[in-house]
Each structure stands twice: as C-alpha cells, then as structure tokens.
Amino acid sequence: MHKVFSRVGGALGLMLFGINSSHAMDSYRYLHVTIETPWLIFIFLLMAIFVPFVLMASLVWRYAERKPDPEKEQQIAEDGKR
C-alpha cells in the first residue's frame, strides 16, 4: 500500500511541476463583476435567510391551530400515574 501511495504522490508531483504559474496572475479576469452583482448577492442572501423563517412561521401557524386530543391527554395522564 505504501508503494502505491508513493508512486501516486510521485506522479502527482511531476504533473504539478509542469503547471504554468502565470495563469494564477490572471485569475481575477474570471470574476465578472457587473452592475447586477450586488442585486444577485442580495437576492441570494434574501432567499437563504428568509426562506427558513417563512417555513418556520408557516409550520408554527399550522400546528398552533390544532387542538390537543382529550383522549390522548387522558391516556398520558393515566400512564404517568402507574
């Protein structure tokens, strides 16, 4: 197993040795910042933050309207006395 990892590591080292490092200098050109970028960030954060709160509020509202079943409460009380 050690031989396999050493061979893979050696091959990976040789492949990384041949990479042209000049591409890293121009990596900022892939960040396409336009006038729409702040709006996209705002919409993403709006969805990521407020959707869980809306879901939570709807679930609380749904289950708050349910009335407890008196038979289940009676059974729970009887089980607790035993």
Secondary structure as a PSIPRED ss2 file (coil, helix, strand):
# PSIPRED VFORMAT (PSIPRED V4.0)

   1 M C   1.000  0.000  0.000
   2 H H   0.000  1.000  0.000
   3 K H   0.000  1.000  0.000
   4 V H   0.000  1.000  0.000
   5 F H   0.000  1.000  0.000
   6 S H   0.000  1.000  0.000
   7 R H   0.000  1.000  0.000
   8 V H   0.000  1.000  0.000
   9 G H   0.000  1.000  0.000
  10 G H   0.000  1.000  0.000
  11 A H   0.000  1.000  0.000
  12 L H   0.000  1.000  0.000
  13 G H   0.000  1.000  0.000
  14 L H   0.000  1.000  0.000
  15 M H   0.000  1.000  0.000
  16 L H   0.000  1.000  0.000
  17 F H   0.000  1.000  0.000
  18 G C   1.000  0.000  0.000
  19 I C   1.000  0.000  0.000
  20 N C   1.000  0.000  0.000
  21 S C   1.000  0.000  0.000
  22 S H   0.000  1.000  0.000
  23 H H   0.000  1.000  0.000
  24 A H   0.000  1.000  0.000
  25 M H   0.000  1.000  0.000
  26 D C   1.000  0.000  0.000
  27 S H   0.000  1.000  0.000
  28 Y H   0.000  1.000  0.000
  29 R H   0.000  1.000  0.000
  30 Y H   0.000  1.000  0.000
  31 L C   1.000  0.000  0.000
  32 H C   1.000  0.000  0.000
  33 V C   1.000  0.000  0.000
  34 T C   1.000  0.000  0.000
  35 I C   1.000  0.000  0.000
  36 E C   1.000  0.000  0.000
  37 T H   0.000  1.000  0.000
  38 P H   0.000  1.000  0.000
  39 W H   0.000  1.000  0.000
  40 L H   0.000  1.000  0.000
  41 I H   0.000  1.000  0.000
  42 F H   0.000  1.000  0.000
  43 I H   0.000  1.000  0.000
  44 F H   0.000  1.000  0.000
  45 L H   0.000  1.000  0.000
  46 L H   0.000  1.000  0.000
  47 M H   0.000  1.000  0.000
  48 A H   0.000  1.000  0.000
  49 I H   0.000  1.000  0.000
  50 F H   0.000  1.000  0.000
  51 V H   0.000  1.000  0.000
  52 P H   0.000  1.000  0.000
  53 F H   0.000  1.000  0.000
  54 V H   0.000  1.000  0.000
  55 L H   0.000  1.000  0.000
  56 M H   0.000  1.000  0.000
  57 A H   0.000  1.000  0.000
  58 S H   0.000  1.000  0.000
  59 L H   0.000  1.000  0.000
  60 V H   0.000  1.000  0.000
  61 W H   0.000  1.000  0.000
  62 R H   0.000  1.000  0.000
  63 Y H   0.000  1.000  0.000
  64 A H   0.000  1.000  0.000
  65 E C   1.000  0.000  0.000
  66 R C   1.000  0.000  0.000
  67 K C   1.000  0.000  0.000
  68 P C   1.000  0.000  0.000
  69 D C   1.000  0.000  0.000
  70 P H   0.000  1.000  0.000
  71 E H   0.000  1.000  0.000
  72 K H   0.000  1.000  0.000
  73 E H   0.000  1.000  0.000
  74 Q H   0.000  1.000  0.000
  75 Q H   0.000  1.000  0.000
  76 I H   0.000  1.000  0.000
  77 A H   0.000  1.000  0.000
  78 E H   0.000  1.000  0.000
  79 D H   0.000  1.000  0.000
  80 G H   0.000  1.000  0.000
  81 K H   0.000  1.000  0.000
  82 R C   1.000  0.000  0.000
